Amino acid sequence: MTGDKKILLGHGSGGKLSHELIKDIFFHHFQNPILAQFGDSAIVELPGNLQVQNSGCGILTPHSAIRNPHSGIKLAFTTDSFVVKPLFFPGGDIGRLAISGTVNDLAVMGARPLFLSTAFILEEGLEMSLLERVVSSMKETAVEAGVIISTGDTKVVEKGSADGLYINTAGIGVVEDSLCISPDRIKTGDKILLSGTLGDHGVAILAARKELPEVGAYCNTPLLSDCAPLGGMIQEALGACKDIRFMRDPTRGGLATTLNEVANGRDFGILLFEESIPVREGVSAACELLGLDPMYLANEGKVVIVCPEADAGRVLDVLRRHPLGKDSAIIGEVVKGPAGRVFMKTLVGGTRVIDMPASDPLPRIC
Amino acid sequence: MTGDKKILLGHGSGGKLSHELIKDIFFHHFQNPILAQFGDSAIVELPGNLQVQNSGCGILTPHSAIRNPHSGIKLAFTTDSFVVKPLFFPGGDIGRLAISGTVNDLAVMGARPLFLSTAFILEEGLEMSLLERVVSSMKETAVEAGVIISTGDTKVVEKGSADGLYINTAGIGVVEDSLCISPDRIKTGDKILLSGTLGDHGVAILAARKELPEVGAYCNTPLLSDCAPLGGMIQEALGACKDIRFMRDPTRGGLATTLNEVANGRDFGILLFEESIPVREGVSAACELLGLDPMYLANEGKVVIVCPEADAGRVLDVLRRHPLGKDSAIIGEVVKGPAGRVFMKTLVGGTRVIDMPASDPLPRIC
């Protein structure tokens, strides 16, 4: 079935190629109702209750499970590997990214992030002092996020078999029983909120790669990654509205990919208002210079929230009061149609379809 | 503190260099009572009970934790990255290894393995059909182990920035409340059991690397890796003896490293009987040929169990009845001294100190 196909950089980009790979290879073999949720974290229930639900809040327990008197606990469980290049960039580093990414994947499922694992693949010859800087940044970020690094692993490969270091983090959080964060709960009329400016991480990485030599001339503010753990802010948003339908952090593939994942195959459309979408001046300038679109750039400290219209103002207030959410905005709404599509009312008054990209324009962004 | 030191292959070997790296960098920064247990999995307790214990069965919950009515559940949580070379070897492949390794790390903590994550770092240009073979092997092994692959991630790096593919698996299991598997519970007089022959995995990898051209002449049986998920067998052993003191799978660094980790700094010694330690004819021949010692070779389908003398016979019977444990043996005992050391009564009647190796003789064994 896979013929003579080979892995391309685009297969790791979060766009259409990534989705094909996941569907054709991983889901094809591993298929089970938990994976089929396609969430940022899996929601698993501890043994005792063996029922399998395939709904939006699907849970699954192994058939071999023992009966457990404490059954019914919902855990969020997630993993991410980090291969960002370079290892240090304005506003962050691979260590801060590795903690934030996994914390955020737990948080957007409504979970309170608790425990993280960290696994390192190190290239022979890596400076120990560089590793120590990364590890120290991970510790700081873990403290900021209120999570405990509980277990770890280290492997070393020969010089030339990795690019400095790669980090994997997996995480566990507990989901409050009453919460159900799922795109299946989204309804026409719901509002779409974004917790701040788009594209900061993607442009910071480009700047760190020296692919933006002249951008200083276009803006006065430094281009910093937004890389940050969002668990605290998201818990506050949930405090303001228990009925939040859906959340996700728009990382690889950007906001465009996240919203297409939400809308595709569903009976509603998503309408965005370009004028409401916050983008920093420097990011706009860099995007114009390089022909990039902030809608497709990676973010590492932002969350998209879909909530009922009646609660949107309250959630927005809570986000804006948080230091990580002061540029939050209501950027769009859920509409009847065209179903399955994302589109945007542009500044000049037109309507533009926001499609899923074939692949991210920037490899190794996280 | 780290000066100009660089990462060496030996830092990933499981021996003394690995321990230094973990102590000086990872523990130094991440320090917390869970990591300090140095177990194959972390044992974490879900929120609700905020006490911190530093004993052998130490548990820790985050200070930010919410009160949870289902508190007191003990989870085992572990992670491992796999960089084995080559990707396919007699008796297994990187996929079978990645599932088995994490299942075994959960099982030796007394946990029932439940949920696994899988994260792939793929090298650009990797044949999709090769990836599919690996994924299919992971699925088969997960079914064999009774675990559910619940969440995953894929990254792609440029050609030359990885060696085919690397896999990380993290895992969650539930630990029965009454169990406490810890080297702190080991007492003088306890017996040491091994669930089968030593060194099979290490020698199979050497054979696959064509570093054993003549070994066929030395034995009639094929050299196969023992790579297998041990959750089922270990649960049966726990069924036969709830009082098992300690278990571990002797992977990188082999049995010698595992037992040194147990004995070092404690007030007992470990005495092994060479004549009782099962080693396959082909593995012996290969070791003689290459000047290797099976005590230091990696195993990927064996468990070392320390249990009270009175239960040793019953545990041995259970292990031997299991297909993965038919060569099990009682290989030694816990003695008063010399405290902190591992030594072996040799076949020729002498006594040999079994030290921790500086590093594994074979890099990228798992």
Chai-1 contact restraints between the chains, C-beta under 6 A:
chainA,res_idxA,chainB,res_idxB,connection_type,confidence,min_distance_angstrom,max_distance_angstrom,comment,restraint_id
A,T2,B,M128,contact,1.0,0.0,6.0,A-B,restraint_1
A,T2,B,S129,contact,1.0,0.0,6.0,A-B,restraint_2
A,T2,B,E132,contact,1.0,0.0,6.0,A-B,restraint_3
A,K5,B,M128,contact,1.0,0.0,6.0,A-B,restraint_4
A,K6,B,G125,contact,1.0,0.0,6.0,A-B,restraint_5
A,K6,B,E127,contact,1.0,0.0,6.0,A-B,restraint_6
A,I7,B,L122,contact,1.0,0.0,6.0,A-B,restraint_7
A,I7,B,L126,contact,1.0,0.0,6.0,A-B,restraint_8
A,I7,B,V156,contact,1.0,0.0,6.0,A-B,restraint_9
A,L9,B,E124,contact,1.0,0.0,6.0,A-B,restraint_10
A,L9,B,V156,contact,1.0,0.0,6.0,A-B,restraint_11
A,H11,B,V156,contact,1.0,0.0,6.0,A-B,restraint_12
A,G12,B,T154,contact,1.0,0.0,6.0,A-B,restraint_13
A,G12,B,K155,contact,1.0,0.0,6.0,A-B,restraint_14
A,G12,B,V156,contact,1.0,0.0,6.0,A-B,restraint_15
A,I25,B,E132,contact,1.0,0.0,6.0,A-B,restraint_16
A,I25,B,V135,contact,1.0,0.0,6.0,A-B,restraint_17
A,H29,B,V135,contact,1.0,0.0,6.0,A-B,restraint_18
A,H29,B,S136,contact,1.0,0.0,6.0,A-B,restraint_19
A,H29,B,K139,contact,1.0,0.0,6.0,A-B,restraint_20
A,F30,B,K139,contact,1.0,0.0,6.0,A-B,restraint_21
A,F30,B,I149,contact,1.0,0.0,6.0,A-B,restraint_22
A,N32,B,I148,contact,1.0,0.0,6.0,A-B,restraint_23
A,I34,B,S150,contact,1.0,0.0,6.0,A-B,restraint_24
A,A42,B,S150,contact,1.0,0.0,6.0,A-B,restraint_25
A,A42,B,T151,contact,1.0,0.0,6.0,A-B,restraint_26
A,V44,B,F115,contact,1.0,0.0,6.0,A-B,restraint_27
A,V44,B,S150,contact,1.0,0.0,6.0,A-B,restraint_28
A,P62,B,L114,contact,1.0,0.0,6.0,A-B,restraint_29
A,P62,B,G146,contact,1.0,0.0,6.0,A-B,restraint_30
A,P62,B,I148,contact,1.0,0.0,6.0,A-B,restraint_31
A,S64,B,G146,contact,1.0,0.0,6.0,A-B,restraint_32
A,H70,B,H70,contact,1.0,0.0,6.0,A-B,restraint_33
A,H70,B,I73,contact,1.0,0.0,6.0,A-B,restraint_34
A,I73,B,H70,contact,1.0,0.0,6.0,A-B,restraint_35
A,F77,B,F115,contact,1.0,0.0,6.0,A-B,restraint_36
A,F77,B,S150,contact,1.0,0.0,6.0,A-B,restraint_37
A,F77,B,T151,contact,1.0,0.0,6.0,A-B,restraint_38
A,T78,B,T151,contact,1.0,0.0,6.0,A-B,restraint_39
A,T79,B,S117,contact,1.0,0.0,6.0,A-B,restraint_40
A,T79,B,A119,contact,1.0,0.0,6.0,A-B,restraint_41
A,T79,B,T151,contact,1.0,0.0,6.0,A-B,restraint_42
A,T79,B,D153,contact,1.0,0.0,6.0,A-B,restraint_43
A,T79,B,A170,contact,1.0,0.0,6.0,A-B,restraint_44
A,D80,B,D153,contact,1.0,0.0,6.0,A-B,restraint_45
A,S81,B,A119,contact,1.0,0.0,6.0,A-B,restraint_46
A,S81,B,I121,contact,1.0,0.0,6.0,A-B,restraint_47
A,S81,B,D153,contact,1.0,0.0,6.0,A-B,restraint_48
A,S81,B,K155,contact,1.0,0.0,6.0,A-B,restraint_49
A,V83,B,K155,contact,1.0,0.0,6.0,A-B,restraint_50
A,V83,B,V157,contact,1.0,0.0,6.0,A-B,restraint_51
A,L114,B,P62,contact,1.0,0.0,6.0,A-B,restraint_52
A,F115,B,V44,contact,1.0,0.0,6.0,A-B,restraint_53
A,F115,B,F77,contact,1.0,0.0,6.0,A-B,restraint_54
A,S117,B,T79,contact,1.0,0.0,6.0,A-B,restraint_55
A,S117,B,A170,contact,1.0,0.0,6.0,A-B,restraint_56
A,A119,B,T79,contact,1.0,0.0,6.0,A-B,restraint_57
A,A119,B,S81,contact,1.0,0.0,6.0,A-B,restraint_58
A,A119,B,N168,contact,1.0,0.0,6.0,A-B,restraint_59
A,I121,B,S81,contact,1.0,0.0,6.0,A-B,restraint_60
A,I121,B,Y166,contact,1.0,0.0,6.0,A-B,restraint_61
A,L122,B,I7,contact,1.0,0.0,6.0,A-B,restraint_62
A,E124,B,I7,contact,1.0,0.0,6.0,A-B,restraint_63
A,E124,B,L9,contact,1.0,0.0,6.0,A-B,restraint_64
A,G125,B,K6,contact,1.0,0.0,6.0,A-B,restraint_65
A,L126,B,I7,contact,1.0,0.0,6.0,A-B,restraint_66
A,E127,B,K6,contact,1.0,0.0,6.0,A-B,restraint_67
A,M128,B,T2,contact,1.0,0.0,6.0,A-B,restraint_68
A,M128,B,K5,contact,1.0,0.0,6.0,A-B,restraint_69
A,S129,B,T2,contact,1.0,0.0,6.0,A-B,restraint_70
A,E132,B,T2,contact,1.0,0.0,6.0,A-B,restraint_71
A,E132,B,I25,contact,1.0,0.0,6.0,A-B,restraint_72
A,V135,B,I25,contact,1.0,0.0,6.0,A-B,restraint_73
A,V135,B,H29,contact,1.0,0.0,6.0,A-B,restraint_74
A,S136,B,H29,contact,1.0,0.0,6.0,A-B,restraint_75
A,K139,B,H29,contact,1.0,0.0,6.0,A-B,restraint_76
A,K139,B,F30,contact,1.0,0.0,6.0,A-B,restraint_77
A,G146,B,P62,contact,1.0,0.0,6.0,A-B,restraint_78
A,G146,B,S64,contact,1.0,0.0,6.0,A-B,restraint_79
A,I148,B,N32,contact,1.0,0.0,6.0,A-B,restraint_80
A,I148,B,P62,contact,1.0,0.0,6.0,A-B,restraint_81
A,I149,B,F30,contact,1.0,0.0,6.0,A-B,restraint_82
A,S150,B,I34,contact,1.0,0.0,6.0,A-B,restraint_83
A,S150,B,A42,contact,1.0,0.0,6.0,A-B,restraint_84
A,S150,B,V44,contact,1.0,0.0,6.0,A-B,restraint_85
A,S150,B,F77,contact,1.0,0.0,6.0,A-B,restraint_86
A,T151,B,A42,contact,1.0,0.0,6.0,A-B,restraint_87
A,T151,B,F77,contact,1.0,0.0,6.0,A-B,restraint_88
A,T151,B,T78,contact,1.0,0.0,6.0,A-B,restraint_89
A,T151,B,T79,contact,1.0,0.0,6.0,A-B,restraint_90
A,G152,B,F26,contact,1.0,0.0,6.0,A-B,restraint_91
A,D153,B,T79,contact,1.0,0.0,6.0,A-B,restraint_92
A,D153,B,D80,contact,1.0,0.0,6.0,A-B,restraint_93
A,D153,B,S81,contact,1.0,0.0,6.0,A-B,restraint_94
A,T154,B,G12,contact,1.0,0.0,6.0,A-B,restraint_95
A,K155,B,G12,contact,1.0,0.0,6.0,A-B,restraint_96
A,K155,B,S81,contact,1.0,0.0,6.0,A-B,restraint_97
A,K155,B,V83,contact,1.0,0.0,6.0,A-B,restraint_98
A,V156,B,I7,contact,1.0,0.0,6.0,A-B,restraint_99
A,V156,B,L9,contact,1.0,0.0,6.0,A-B,restraint_100
A,V156,B,H11,contact,1.0,0.0,6.0,A-B,restraint_101
A,V156,B,G12,contact,1.0,0.0,6.0,A-B,restraint_102
A,V157,B,V83,contact,1.0,0.0,6.0,A-B,restraint_103
A,S161,B,D163,contact,1.0,0.0,6.0,A-B,restraint_104
A,D163,B,S161,contact,1.0,0.0,6.0,A-B,restraint_105
A,Y166,B,I121,contact,1.0,0.0,6.0,A-B,restraint_106
A,N168,B,A119,contact,1.0,0.0,6.0,A-B,restraint_107
A,N168,B,N168,contact,1.0,0.0,6.0,A-B,restraint_108
A,A170,B,T79,contact,1.0,0.0,6.0,A-B,restraint_109
A,A170,B,S117,contact,1.0,0.0,6.0,A-B,restraint_110
A,A170,B,A170,contact,1.0,0.0,6.0,A-B,restraint_111
